[in-house]
């Protein structure tokens, strides 16, 4: 699969490639899935999802960022039907999503309520601030959505005095679950790989 091209800047960093790889594996998107993204920003996740899911709905409340999503989407090969919406969630959320990603924490409780009400199978939220991660974990638990919390950090090597040193990215907390409640882990191809969550 080709890399995601992001020639247009949204004045906010995209979800890092390594984080996107884990995110897409956790979502386990397949060609029959309707994926919904809240906060598309650069469109990096939108593109990755559109290469796997049959339909994609991406919401972005800032018009300039939605335009960036559209332009970056056009710079990549995607086969999915993509609907870009200028909306602040939960407004604009469809009722038939199979998988949902929250790329930011704005209005996340209302988005989680919508996910429960509409039975979204897979829900993933990325958080970089510790306090928000704690509150969001509780919000997932209160709604019986939480399967797991994953914390990871990526470091990139660079040359320093003829050797390799590392710069680390901000840690990411990834909350994973869904209203389906069956606790099955999903593989990248959409098939379940285990009977219980870890």
C-alpha positions in Angstrom: 0.0 0.0 0.0 1.4 3.4 -0.9 2.2 6.1 1.6 -0.2 8.8 2.4 0.8 12.0 0.6 0.0 15.2 2.6 1.2 18.1 0.3 -1.2 20.6 2.0 -0.7 22.0 5.5 -3.5 22.4 8.0 -1.4 24.3 10.5 -1.7 21.3 12.8 0.3 18.1 12.7 -1.3 15.0 11.2 -1.7 11.8 13.2 1.8 10.3 12.9 2.3 7.4 10.4 3.1 4.9 13.2 0.0 6.0 15.2 -2.1 5.7 12.0 -0.8 2.1 11.5 -1.9 1.0 14.9 -5.2 3.0 14.7 -6.1 1.3 11.3 -5.2 -2.1 12.7 -7.5 -1.6 15.7 -10.3 -0.4 13.5 -10.0 -3.5 11.2 -11.7 -1.7 8.4 -13.1 -3.7 5.4 -14.7 -2.9 2.1 -18.2 -3.2 3.5 -17.5 -0.8 6.4 -18.7 2.8 6.9 -15.9 4.7 8.7 -16.6 8.0 10.4 -13.8 10.4 11.5 -14.4 13.3 13.8 -11.8 16.1 13.2 -10.2 15.3 9.9 -7.6 18.1 10.0 -5.0 17.2 7.4 -7.0 14.2 6.1 -4.2 11.7 6.9 -6.6 9.3 8.7 -9.3 9.9 6.1 -7.0 8.8 3.3 -5.8 5.7 5.2 -9.4 4.7 6.0 -10.6 5.4 2.5 -8.1 2.8 1.2 -9.7 0.2 3.3 -13.4 1.0 4.0 -16.2 1.1 1.4 -17.5 4.5 2.7 -16.0 7.3 4.7 -17.6 10.3 6.4 -15.2 12.9 7.7 -16.3 15.8 9.9 -14.2 18.9 10.4 -15.5 22.1 12.1 -12.8 24.4 10.7 -13.4 25.3 7.0 -9.7 25.8 6.2 -8.9 22.4 7.6 -11.8 20.8 5.8 -10.4 22.3 2.6 -7.0 20.8 3.5 -8.6 17.4 4.0 -10.2 17.7 0.5 -7.0 18.8 -1.2 -4.9 16.0 0.5 -7.6 13.4 -0.3 -7.4 14.5 -4.0 -3.6 13.9 -3.9 -4.0 10.3 -3.0 -5.4 7.1 -4.6 -8.6 6.1 -2.8 -11.5 4.0 -3.9 -14.0 4.6 -1.2 -17.0 6.9 -1.4 -15.9 9.9 0.8 -18.3 12.4 2.2 -16.6 15.5 3.8 -18.8 17.5 6.1 -18.3 20.9 7.6 -19.8 20.2 11.0 -19.0 20.1 14.7 -19.8 16.7 16.1 -22.1 15.3 17.2 -24.0 17.4 14.5 -23.4 15.8 11.1 -22.7 12.3 12.5 -24.4 9.6 10.4 -26.5 6.9 12.1 -25.0 3.9 10.2 -21.3 4.0 11.1 -19.5 0.7 11.6 -16.3 2.3 12.9 -15.6 5.7 14.4 -12.4 7.6 15.2 -12.2 10.7 17.4 -9.0 12.6 16.5 -9.6 15.2 19.2 -11.3 15.7 22.5 -13.8 18.4 21.7 -17.4 17.2 22.5 -16.2 13.7 22.8 -18.8 12.7 25.4 -21.6 13.6 23.1 -19.9 11.7 20.3 -19.6 8.7 22.5 -23.3 9.0 23.4 -24.1 9.0 19.7 -21.9 5.9 19.2 -23.8 4.0 21.9 -27.2 5.1 20.6 -26.4 4.1 17.0 -24.5 0.9 17.9 -21.1 1.8 16.4 -19.1 -1.5 16.4 -15.6 -0.1 16.8 -14.7 3.2 18.4 -11.1 4.6 18.8 -10.0 7.8 20.3 -6.5 9.2 20.4 -5.5 11.5 23.2 -2.1 13.2 24.0 -2.9 15.0 27.3 -2.8 12.8 30.4 -5.8 14.5 32.1 -8.0 14.1 29.1 -6.9 10.5 28.7 -8.1 9.8 32.2 -11.4 11.6 31.8 -12.0 9.9 28.4 -11.2 6.5 29.8 -13.9 7.0 32.4 -16.3 8.2 29.7 -15.7 5.1 27.7 -16.2 2.9 30.8 -19.4 4.7 31.9 -20.9 3.9 28.4 -19.6 0.3 28.5 -17.4 1.0 25.4 -13.9 0.3 26.7 -12.0 -2.8 25.6 -8.5 -1.5 26.1 -6.2 1.5 26.5 -2.9 1.5 24.7 -0.1 4.0 25.5 2.8 4.2 23.1 5.5 6.6 22.1 7.5 6.7 18.9 11.1 8.0 18.6 12.8 8.9 15.3 16.5 8.6 14.8 18.7 11.4 13.6 22.4 11.8 13.0 24.3 13.4 15.9 28.1 13.7 15.8 28.4 10.7 13.4 26.1 8.5 15.4 22.4 8.0 15.8 20.4 9.7 18.5 16.6 9.8 18.9 13.9 12.5 19.2 10.7 11.3 20.8 7.2 12.2 19.8 4.6 13.1 22.4 3.1 9.9 23.9 -0.3 8.9 22.6 -3.1 7.2 24.6 -5.4 5.2 22.4 -8.8 4.2 23.7 -10.3 1.3 21.9 -13.7 -0.3 22.2 -17.2 -0.2 20.7 -20.9 -0.6 21.3 -20.8 -4.1 19.9 -19.5 -5.3 23.2 -18.3 -8.8 22.0 -14.7 -8.1 23.1 -13.2 -9.6 20.0 -9.9 -8.2 18.7 -10.1 -7.4 15.0 -7.3 -8.0 12.6 -6.2 -5.6 9.9 -8.3 -7.6 7.3 -11.4 -7.3 9.5 -11.4 -10.9 10.7 -11.6 -11.5 14.5 -8.4 -13.0 15.9 -9.4 -13.8 19.5 -12.4 -14.4 21.7 -11.6 -11.9 24.4 -9.9 -8.6 24.8 -6.6 -8.1 26.5 
